[in-house]
Amino acid sequence: MKLVSAIIKPFKLDDVRESLSEIGVTGITVTEVKGFGRQKGHTELYRGAEYVVDFLPKVKLEVAINDDLTEQVIEAISKAANTGKIGDGKIFVYPLEQAVRIRTGETGPEAL
């Protein structure tokens, strides 16, 4: 099992969700986050004063999947989240040692 975590632009969330749904992903967890990478934030003007916005709003999504879906999930997220501009995001893949469905007690891949 793998845990795929992706940081994407917020307006791309619906596209990514649809893309994952098409390949059979049944559930995702979404969190609103803030951060920066190479973008390094930007400056904005508010009531005549210029200030630096260091942390940009992003969306983090997490998907627990069977190993055989890993490449499909990465490709689906990459294609759906891509704008071709800086700040499109990153995808991280972690090994997932255990999963437990609380309601039924199922463990491992059956819990996904």
PEDAKA-V602257 format. One record per backbone hydrogen bond with DSSP energy under -1.0 kcal/mol. NH is the residue of the N-H (numbers start at 1). CO is the residue of the C=O. E is the energy in kcal/mol with one decimal. If there is no record, write none. Layout:
# PEDAKA-V602257
((NH;CO;E) (NH;CO;E))
This chain:
# PEDAKA-V602257
((2;65;-2.6) (3;94;-2.8) (4;63;-3.0) (5;92;-3.1) (6;61;-2.7) (7;90;-2.6) (8;59;-2.9) (12;9;-1.9) (13;10;-1.6) (16;12;-2.3) (17;13;-2.8) (18;14;-2.4) (19;15;-2.2) (20;16;-2.5) (21;17;-2.2) (22;18;-1.9) (24;21;-1.4) (25;20;-2.3) (29;62;-2.3) (31;60;-2.8) (33;58;-2.3) (35;56;-2.0) (42;53;-1.6) (44;51;-2.9) (46;49;-3.0) (49;46;-2.1) (51;44;-2.7) (53;42;-3.7) (56;35;-2.7) (58;33;-3.2) (59;8;-2.6) (60;31;-3.2) (61;6;-2.8) (62;29;-2.5) (63;4;-2.5) (65;2;-2.6) (69;66;-1.8) (70;67;-1.6) (73;69;-2.6) (74;70;-2.4) (75;71;-2.4) (76;72;-2.6) (77;73;-2.6) (78;74;-2.6) (79;75;-2.6) (80;76;-2.1) (81;77;-2.5) (90;7;-1.3) (92;5;-3.6) (94;3;-2.6) (96;1;-2.2) (101;106;-2.8) (105;101;-2.8) (108;99;-1.7) (111;108;-1.8) (112;109;-1.1))
